[in-house]
Amino acid sequence: MKVIITILVTIVAFFVMPFIYFGLGWLSGWIIQITIGSSIVNGLSLIGINLPLDQLPLFFGTLVIIASFFKTTLDVNTFSKLN
């Protein structure tokens, strides 16, 4: 029974967590948009990313989703073995 519950929780987390990540990224992008959004858009245009100010929350939400696939963790024991 524990195995089934674990599998179900894993499947639900696998499908729900990207929506939560996107929502938090979108919220952060919206806060940045209303505070320092024009500076961020100007800085992004300097490096070749032309983005309208109103699409900043969507941009941040998308970046958070992409970044969530590249998370790495380093265990303390693993780090001590490397040195």
C-alpha angles and dihedrals in degrees: 000000000000090000092054092049091048092051092048093048090049092051093047091047090048091057100034103044096068089057091050091048091049092048093051091046091048090050091050090049091050092051090049090047094057095042113033101352098127091055091050092049091049091049092049091050089054090062093044103266107124107197130164116234094242092059095055095101091051091048092052093045091053092047091052091053092050092045092050090067092058101052116136130186127201119208117218091233091051091049092051090051091054093058 
